[in-house]
Amino acid sequence: MAIIRITKEFRFEMAHALLGYDGMCSNIHGHSYRLSVTLKGKSIDDDANPKNGMVMDFGELKKIVTSEIINHFDHSLVLNAATPGKDEILSHPLFAKVIFLPYQPTCENMLADFAERISKHLRTRIELHSLCLHETENSYAEWFAEDNL
């Protein structure tokens, strides 16, 4: 049985600011993110299984990514947990969905976080192969399992 890679793309809107950054990204700003999730595995080979011929049902992958990433990060403001003034930010009505992360919310760091969030939901015969997160139309970061063994 051949090893196959399947990919599903997701989109979400998110604002962030980079604490201590020496450029414009130290200010709150937003992006239209595009996330590609690629899984690797062998297709199910069981005529009695309704998922026969699939590595994973794209609908199942959508549920995992929506639950772990999209519902959490979409239309949120994401900040480093070390950002000063957290209480004031959280008490302001404009900031109803603020996430404080234990890391700098860069594209690169978010990918490592996303990989962990997705991987814990995959069955043993399926592996997370790669992630690609576009922060803008022409700027993105990639995560590959083979680089993170």
Residue frames relative to the residue before (quaternion, step in Angstrom):
aa qw qx qy qz dx dy dz
M 1.0000 0.0000 0.0000 0.0000 0.00 0.00 0.00
A 0.4440 -0.7198 0.4832 0.2265 3.56 -0.89 1.01
I 0.3934 -0.6595 0.5795 0.2727 3.53 -1.22 0.56
I 0.1117 -0.8049 0.5828 -0.0104 3.53 -0.80 1.13
R 0.2400 -0.7292 0.6186 0.1669 3.55 -1.20 0.62
I 0.0849 -0.7675 0.6334 0.0505 3.56 -1.01 0.86
T 0.1279 -0.7987 0.5868 0.0381 3.57 -1.07 0.77
K 0.0476 -0.7603 0.6474 0.0225 3.53 -1.10 0.81
E 0.2580 -0.7706 0.5672 0.1334 3.56 -1.02 0.85
F 0.1161 -0.7701 0.6266 0.0278 3.51 -1.20 0.76
R 0.1670 -0.7696 0.6086 0.0973 3.55 -1.21 0.53
F 0.1132 0.7734 -0.6204 0.0635 3.53 -1.14 0.71
E 0.3780 -0.6980 0.5705 0.2108 3.52 -1.29 0.52
M 0.1152 0.7991 -0.5793 0.1123 3.57 -0.87 0.91
A 0.2342 -0.7337 0.6197 0.1513 3.53 -1.16 0.71
H 0.0568 0.7803 -0.6223 0.0242 3.54 -1.21 0.52
A 0.1447 -0.7291 0.6542 0.1399 3.51 -1.40 0.06
L 0.3237 -0.7507 0.5469 0.1804 3.55 -1.06 0.76
L 0.3836 -0.7558 0.4968 0.1868 3.53 -0.45 1.31
G 0.8530 0.1294 -0.1215 0.4908 3.56 -0.83 1.05
Y 0.4167 0.7143 -0.4704 0.3080 3.59 1.24 0.09
D 0.3934 -0.7509 0.4907 0.2017 3.58 -1.04 0.75
G 0.6967 0.4045 -0.2853 0.5191 3.58 1.04 0.72
M 0.8111 -0.3090 0.2094 0.4504 3.52 -1.36 -0.23
C 0.6351 0.5675 -0.3348 0.4030 3.61 1.06 -0.63
S 0.4884 0.6210 -0.4553 0.4106 3.59 1.26 0.15
N 0.6314 0.4974 -0.3206 0.5012 3.58 1.30 -0.29
I 0.5649 -0.5654 0.4628 0.3835 3.57 -1.17 0.53
H 0.1596 0.7559 -0.6165 0.1520 3.54 -0.89 1.04
G 0.3227 -0.7772 0.5134 0.1680 3.58 -1.17 0.42
H 0.1895 -0.7567 0.6173 0.1020 3.48 -1.37 0.37
S 0.3275 -0.6525 0.6353 0.2517 3.51 -1.36 0.36
Y 0.1626 -0.8337 0.5250 0.0534 3.55 -0.05 1.34
R 0.1080 -0.7404 0.6584 0.0817 3.53 -1.26 0.62
L 0.0939 -0.8082 0.5814 -0.0047 3.55 -0.64 1.20
S 0.1172 -0.7622 0.6340 0.0580 3.56 -0.87 1.01
V 0.1136 -0.7844 0.6093 0.0222 3.55 -0.85 1.07
T 0.0599 -0.8059 0.5890 -0.0055 3.56 -0.68 1.14
L 0.1449 -0.7756 0.6129 0.0423 3.53 -0.85 1.11
K 0.1897 -0.7688 0.6026 0.0994 3.56 -1.23 0.53
G 0.3426 0.7324 -0.5459 0.2196 3.53 -0.96 0.85
K 0.5536 -0.5662 0.4812 0.3761 3.52 -1.35 -0.13
S 0.5245 -0.6301 0.4747 0.3203 3.54 -1.07 0.76
I 0.5539 -0.5808 0.4791 0.3554 3.54 -1.18 0.60
D 0.1087 -0.7890 0.6041 0.0273 3.56 -0.87 0.98
D 0.4653 0.6319 -0.4617 0.4135 3.54 0.40 1.29
D 0.3598 -0.7747 0.4818 0.1957 3.58 -0.31 1.27
A 0.6593 0.5137 -0.3104 0.4529 3.59 1.15 -0.51
N 0.6159 0.5443 -0.3399 0.4570 3.58 1.27 -0.31
P 0.4369 -0.7115 0.4760 0.2763 3.63 -0.74 0.95
K 0.6713 0.4578 -0.2923 0.5044 3.62 1.24 -0.27
N 0.2453 0.8023 -0.5094 0.1914 3.59 1.27 0.34
G 0.7961 0.2804 -0.2329 0.4830 3.55 -0.94 0.96
M 0.6551 0.4983 -0.3096 0.4762 3.60 1.27 -0.11
V 0.4419 -0.6105 0.5754 0.3177 3.54 -1.22 0.56
M 0.7277 -0.1938 0.1499 0.6407 3.53 1.00 -0.99
D 0.5224 -0.6049 0.4951 0.3406 3.54 -1.07 0.71
F 0.4892 -0.6705 0.4675 0.3043 3.61 -0.77 0.99
G 0.6083 0.5626 -0.3470 0.4394 3.60 1.12 -0.62
E 0.6377 0.5139 -0.3184 0.4773 3.58 1.08 -0.72
L 0.6367 0.5093 -0.3219 0.4812 3.57 1.01 -0.82
K 0.6289 0.5385 -0.3274 0.4553 3.58 1.00 -0.83
K 0.6431 0.5220 -0.3258 0.4559 3.61 0.95 -0.82
I 0.6571 0.5141 -0.3121 0.4544 3.59 0.92 -0.90
V 0.7207 0.4452 -0.2595 0.4638 3.59 0.73 -1.06
T 0.6318 0.5256 -0.3382 0.4584 3.58 1.01 -0.74
S 0.6881 0.4895 -0.2761 0.4589 3.57 0.91 -0.94
E 0.7664 0.4089 -0.2000 0.4533 3.58 0.82 -1.02
I 0.8121 0.2506 -0.1046 0.5165 3.60 1.04 -0.71
I 0.7342 0.4493 -0.2710 0.4309 3.59 0.49 -1.15
N 0.6933 0.4676 -0.2921 0.4641 3.62 0.72 -0.98
H 0.6704 0.5140 -0.2841 0.4534 3.56 1.09 -0.70
F 0.8193 0.3151 -0.1236 0.4628 3.57 0.75 -1.11
D 0.5606 0.6347 -0.4007 0.3498 3.63 1.07 -0.56
H 0.8499 0.0236 -0.0846 0.5195 3.55 -0.93 1.02
S 0.4856 0.6229 -0.4590 0.4070 3.54 0.94 0.96
L 0.3532 -0.6456 0.6191 0.2742 3.49 -1.42 0.16
V 0.1114 -0.8130 0.5713 0.0158 3.57 -0.62 1.14
L 0.0060 0.8078 -0.5843 0.0774 3.52 -0.75 1.15
N 0.5762 -0.5416 0.4861 0.3720 3.52 -1.31 0.40
A 0.5351 -0.6538 0.4340 0.3128 3.60 -0.91 0.89
A 0.6381 0.5266 -0.3275 0.4563 3.61 1.20 -0.40
T 0.3998 0.7230 -0.4744 0.3039 3.61 1.26 0.04
P 0.3927 -0.7236 0.5085 0.2521 3.62 -0.76 0.95
G 0.7827 0.3568 -0.2559 0.4412 3.57 -1.24 0.52
K 0.1992 0.8229 -0.5120 0.1453 3.59 1.14 0.55
D 0.6540 0.5281 -0.3274 0.4315 3.60 0.90 -0.87
E 0.6571 0.5014 -0.3073 0.4717 3.59 0.98 -0.83
I 0.6350 0.5257 -0.3272 0.4618 3.57 0.99 -0.83
L 0.7088 0.4760 -0.2655 0.4478 3.57 0.81 -1.02
S 0.6926 0.4806 -0.2880 0.4544 3.59 1.09 -0.58
H 0.5863 0.5852 -0.3698 0.4208 3.60 1.23 -0.26
P 0.4975 -0.6977 0.4258 0.2905 3.63 -0.81 0.97
L 0.5984 0.5686 -0.3732 0.4234 3.62 1.12 -0.39
F 0.7360 0.3907 -0.2051 0.5134 3.56 1.20 -0.51
A 0.0549 0.8464 -0.5235 0.0809 3.56 0.64 1.18
K 0.7869 0.2009 -0.1095 0.5731 3.60 1.09 -0.59
V 0.1711 0.7743 -0.5773 0.1948 3.54 0.12 1.36
I 0.1210 -0.7732 0.6207 0.0478 3.54 -0.97 0.93
F 0.1540 -0.7628 0.6231 0.0790 3.54 -0.85 1.02
L 0.1524 -0.8133 0.5602 0.0399 3.55 -0.57 1.20
P 0.5019 -0.6602 0.4648 0.3102 3.59 -1.13 0.57
Y 0.7109 0.3474 -0.2505 0.5579 3.57 1.20 0.49
Q 0.6184 -0.5077 0.4389 0.4089 3.55 -1.33 0.22
P 0.3619 -0.7841 0.4584 0.2099 3.65 -0.58 1.06
T 0.1622 0.7736 -0.5832 0.1874 3.54 0.56 1.23
C 0.6786 -0.4652 0.3828 0.4202 3.52 -1.30 0.31
E 0.6634 0.5268 -0.2959 0.4414 3.57 0.93 -0.94
N 0.7015 0.4606 -0.2734 0.4701 3.59 0.82 -0.97
M 0.6285 0.5299 -0.3435 0.4541 3.57 1.01 -0.71
L 0.6176 0.5511 -0.3473 0.4407 3.60 1.02 -0.73
A 0.6489 0.5057 -0.3233 0.4676 3.59 0.91 -0.85
D 0.6366 0.5195 -0.3050 0.4816 3.58 1.05 -0.83
F 0.6686 0.5049 -0.2981 0.4573 3.59 0.87 -0.97
A 0.6227 0.5476 -0.3414 0.4425 3.60 0.98 -0.80
E 0.6645 0.4949 -0.2975 0.4743 3.56 0.95 -0.86
R 0.6587 0.5242 -0.3048 0.4454 3.58 0.93 -0.90
I 0.6970 0.4591 -0.2718 0.4790 3.59 0.96 -0.86
S 0.6540 0.5667 -0.3185 0.3869 3.59 0.84 -0.99
K 0.6593 0.5379 -0.3287 0.4098 3.58 0.94 -0.78
H 0.6923 0.4658 -0.2745 0.4779 3.61 1.25 -0.24
L 0.5815 0.6116 -0.3696 0.3889 3.60 1.23 -0.09
R 0.4832 -0.6545 0.5011 0.2951 3.54 -1.08 0.79
T 0.6969 -0.5239 0.3029 0.3849 3.55 -1.20 0.53
R 0.7014 0.4680 -0.2950 0.4494 3.65 0.98 -0.61
I 0.6855 0.4209 -0.2642 0.5321 3.59 1.32 -0.06
E 0.1204 -0.7899 0.5992 0.0500 3.57 -0.98 0.90
L 0.4384 -0.6094 0.5763 0.3230 3.51 -1.24 0.51
H 0.2405 -0.7981 0.5409 0.1123 3.58 -0.58 1.15
S 0.7939 -0.1889 0.1684 0.5529 3.58 0.81 -1.01
L 0.1769 -0.7253 0.6533 0.1255 3.48 -1.41 0.37
C 0.0519 -0.7589 0.6475 0.0450 3.53 -1.17 0.63
L 0.0667 -0.8056 0.5887 -0.0022 3.57 -0.70 1.11
H 0.1890 -0.7668 0.6090 0.0733 3.53 -0.58 1.25
E 0.2456 -0.7624 0.5860 0.1223 3.54 -0.73 1.11
T 0.7499 0.0496 -0.0387 0.6586 3.54 1.19 -0.65
E 0.7419 -0.4021 0.2809 0.4571 3.56 -1.28 0.03
N 0.8270 0.1951 -0.0796 0.5212 3.58 0.99 -0.77
S 0.6661 0.4251 -0.3229 0.5209 3.61 1.18 0.48
Y 0.1669 0.7948 -0.5608 0.1608 3.54 -0.68 1.10
A 0.2553 -0.7198 0.6191 0.1830 3.51 -1.38 0.25
E 0.2031 -0.7813 0.5811 0.1030 3.55 -1.18 0.61
W 0.1564 -0.7395 0.6491 0.0859 3.54 -1.25 0.68
F 0.0518 -0.7872 0.6144 0.0120 3.58 -0.91 0.96
A 0.5325 -0.6454 0.4479 0.3152 3.58 -0.91 0.93
E 0.6501 0.5496 -0.3241 0.4125 3.59 0.92 -0.88
D 0.6714 0.4797 -0.2927 0.4830 3.58 1.19 -0.47
N 0.7442 0.3972 -0.1791 0.5064 3.57 1.28 -0.32
L 0.2816 0.7770 -0.5126 0.2329 3.57 1.04 0.73
